[in-house]
Each structure stands twice: as structure tokens, then as C-alpha cells.
Amino acid sequence: MIISMVVLIAACAVWVAMVPRVSTVPRSVQDVPGIAREVSAQQKWQVALPQGLSSDWVPTNVRLLRYDGKAPSWHAGYQAPSGKFVSLEQTKNGTDGWVKDQTGFRAETGQQISLAGVAWTKVENKDNDQRSLVRVEPLAGLDTVVTGKAGWAELQRFAGSLQAGR
């Protein structure tokens, strides 16, 4: 009886060792410009997309977010070259509450920076390791936030590359 139990345990161990394991989750390739055109036509917005970034910036998810009682938001998420996540969030007539939702409910750092001649306000949530750039003036009429766990340099590179309606 003990011998048969040892044989069964050994067989199970061999079987478990032979089962393939996923080392990475494959990313679905998204037609980001196509989805942006569709959202733009549907919402009558000129949503922004990054232009001129290297192929190291990989789109991971894009969609129009709709929640009960809240304005719809354009969301485009990317994996930055560092492997960290960066997302673009846009909405029409975004409230202070919308901005707080996107930035993790944290206050401004008090720093404003200029990217491609446009003013952005830095916001940081140290508890959640989240950094955000909030565009001071709307982009093509849309309030714009770039946020994520990437470092400031990558967030700034991403924000500086945004162009509306392409």
C-alpha cells in the first residue's frame, strides 16, 4: 500500500512538472487609431493619441469608459519601455472629481511643467506609487490626464507626444 502511494505521488509529480506554464500573458494587439476614430465619431470628440513614440511603447488597452452618473472617458493604456503602465484619460467638461478619480485622489505637487509649449500640473499619490500629469488647458476641448506607475520622464515623454484628432 505504501509503495503504491509513493508510485502515485511520483506519477503526479511527473505530470505536474510536464504541464506547460505560461511565463507571460500575451498582449492583445489593438487597433488604437481605429478605435480612436470610432470613439471620436461616436462622441463627436477629437480624442488624442501619442505620436512619434518608439515601438517600445506597447498599447495594452483602449476603450471608452462609461459609468453610471459619470461622464464617459476615453482611455488608452500603454506599457512604457520600463515595463510600467501609462494611460491617457480624456473627457468632455471633466469636473474636479473626475480629475481626482484619474489621479488617485491626491493633491497637486505644486509643480507645473511645460511640454511642447503646453502647461501640465504634476500630481503624485505616493501611497499607490502613481504619478499624473494634468493638462492645464483642454486638448481639443477635452480635459486630459496622463497617469500611471511609470517615472516622471516617461510620463512627460508620453504627454508631450499627444496630438488630437489624428
C-alpha positions as CSV (number, residue, x, y, z in Angstrom):
1,M,0.0,0.0,0.0
2,I,2.8,2.4,0.8
3,I,4.6,1.5,-2.4
4,S,1.5,2.2,-4.5
5,M,1.1,5.6,-2.7
6,V,4.7,6.5,-3.4
7,V,4.3,5.5,-7.1
8,L,1.1,7.6,-7.4
9,I,2.8,10.6,-5.8
10,A,5.8,10.2,-8.1
11,A,3.5,9.9,-11.1
12,C,1.6,13.1,-10.0
13,A,4.8,15.0,-9.5
14,V,6.0,14.0,-13.1
15,W,2.6,15.0,-14.5
16,V,2.7,18.4,-12.7
17,A,6.3,19.0,-13.9
18,M,5.3,18.3,-17.5
19,V,2.3,20.7,-17.6
20,P,3.3,23.8,-19.6
21,R,3.1,27.0,-17.6
22,V,2.6,30.5,-19.0
23,S,5.6,32.7,-18.3
24,T,4.0,35.9,-19.7
25,V,0.4,36.8,-20.6
26,P,0.2,37.7,-24.3
27,R,-1.0,41.2,-25.0
28,S,-3.7,41.6,-27.5
29,V,-2.7,43.8,-30.3
30,Q,-5.1,46.7,-30.6
31,D,-6.0,48.9,-33.5
32,V,-5.6,52.0,-31.4
33,P,-6.1,54.5,-34.3
34,G,-9.2,52.6,-35.5
35,I,-10.8,52.6,-32.0
36,A,-9.9,56.3,-31.6
37,R,-11.7,57.1,-34.8
38,E,-14.7,55.1,-33.8
39,V,-14.9,56.9,-30.4
40,S,-14.3,60.3,-32.0
41,A,-17.2,59.7,-34.4
42,Q,-19.5,58.3,-31.7
43,Q,-18.8,61.0,-29.1
44,K,-18.1,63.8,-31.6
45,W,-14.7,64.3,-29.8
46,Q,-11.2,64.7,-31.2
47,V,-9.5,62.2,-28.9
48,A,-5.7,62.3,-28.5
49,L,-3.2,59.7,-29.3
50,P,0.6,59.6,-28.8
51,Q,2.5,60.4,-32.0
52,G,6.2,59.5,-32.7
53,L,6.8,57.2,-29.8
54,S,9.1,54.2,-30.4
55,S,7.8,50.6,-30.8
56,D,8.9,50.1,-27.1
57,W,5.6,51.8,-26.1
58,V,3.0,48.9,-26.4
59,P,-0.7,49.6,-26.4
60,T,-2.4,47.3,-23.8
61,N,-6.0,48.5,-23.8
62,V,-8.1,51.2,-25.3
63,R,-11.8,51.9,-24.8
64,L,-14.5,54.4,-24.0
65,L,-15.3,54.0,-20.3
66,R,-18.9,54.6,-19.2
67,Y,-20.0,54.5,-15.6
68,D,-23.5,55.4,-14.2
69,G,-23.7,59.0,-13.3
70,K,-20.3,59.9,-14.7
71,A,-19.1,61.4,-17.9
72,P,-17.8,59.0,-20.5
73,S,-13.9,58.9,-20.6
74,W,-11.5,57.9,-23.4
75,H,-8.9,55.6,-22.0
76,A,-5.7,54.5,-23.8
77,G,-3.3,52.4,-21.8
78,Y,0.3,51.7,-22.8
79,Q,3.2,49.7,-21.4
80,A,6.2,52.1,-21.3
81,P,9.7,51.0,-22.2
82,S,10.4,50.5,-18.5
83,G,7.6,47.9,-18.3
84,K,5.5,50.3,-16.2
85,F,1.9,51.3,-17.1
86,V,1.0,54.7,-18.5
87,S,-2.5,55.7,-19.5
88,L,-4.2,58.6,-21.2
89,E,-7.6,59.7,-19.8
90,Q,-9.8,62.3,-21.5
91,T,-13.4,63.5,-21.1
92,K,-15.5,66.5,-22.1
93,N,-16.1,69.0,-19.3
94,G,-14.3,67.0,-16.7
95,T,-15.0,68.0,-13.1
96,D,-12.5,68.3,-10.2
97,G,-14.0,64.9,-9.1
98,W,-13.1,63.4,-12.4
99,V,-9.5,64.6,-12.2
100,K,-9.3,63.2,-8.6
101,D,-10.6,59.9,-9.8
102,Q,-7.9,59.7,-12.5
103,T,-5.1,60.8,-10.2
104,G,-5.8,58.6,-7.3
105,F,-7.4,61.3,-5.1
106,R,-4.1,63.1,-4.4
107,A,-3.2,66.7,-4.4
108,E,-1.1,68.6,-6.8
109,T,2.7,68.7,-6.1
110,G,2.5,72.4,-6.8
111,Q,4.8,72.0,-9.8
112,Q,3.9,73.0,-13.3
113,I,5.9,71.9,-16.2
114,S,5.8,72.9,-19.9
115,L,5.8,70.2,-22.5
116,A,5.8,71.2,-26.2
117,G,4.7,74.7,-25.0
118,V,1.8,73.3,-23.0
119,A,1.4,73.6,-19.2
120,W,0.9,70.5,-17.2
121,T,0.4,70.1,-13.4
122,K,2.2,67.3,-11.6
123,V,0.1,65.2,-9.2
124,E,1.5,62.3,-7.1
125,N,0.0,59.6,-5.0
126,K,2.9,58.1,-3.1
127,D,0.7,55.6,-1.3
128,N,-0.2,54.0,-4.6
129,D,3.1,54.7,-6.5
130,Q,1.1,56.7,-9.0
131,R,2.2,59.8,-10.8
132,S,0.0,62.0,-13.0
133,L,0.2,65.0,-15.3
134,V,-2.9,67.1,-15.7
135,R,-3.1,69.3,-18.7
136,V,-3.9,72.9,-17.6
137,E,-5.8,73.8,-20.9
138,P,-8.1,71.2,-22.6
139,L,-6.7,69.4,-25.6
140,A,-9.2,69.8,-28.5
141,G,-11.9,70.6,-25.9
142,L,-11.2,67.5,-23.8
143,D,-9.8,67.5,-20.2
144,T,-6.7,65.4,-20.3
145,V,-4.7,63.4,-17.7
146,V,-1.7,61.2,-18.3
147,T,-1.2,58.9,-15.3
148,G,0.5,55.7,-14.3
149,K,3.3,54.0,-12.4
150,A,6.0,55.0,-14.8
151,G,8.6,57.6,-13.8
152,W,8.2,61.3,-14.5
153,A,10.5,61.1,-17.6
154,E,8.3,58.5,-19.3
155,L,5.1,60.3,-18.3
156,Q,6.4,63.5,-19.7
157,R,7.6,61.8,-22.9
158,F,4.1,60.3,-23.4
159,A,2.3,63.6,-22.6
160,G,4.5,65.6,-24.9
161,S,3.7,63.3,-27.8
162,L,-0.1,63.7,-27.6
163,Q,-2.0,65.0,-30.6
164,A,-5.7,65.3,-31.1
165,G,-7.7,64.1,-34.0
166,R,-5.2,62.0,-36.0
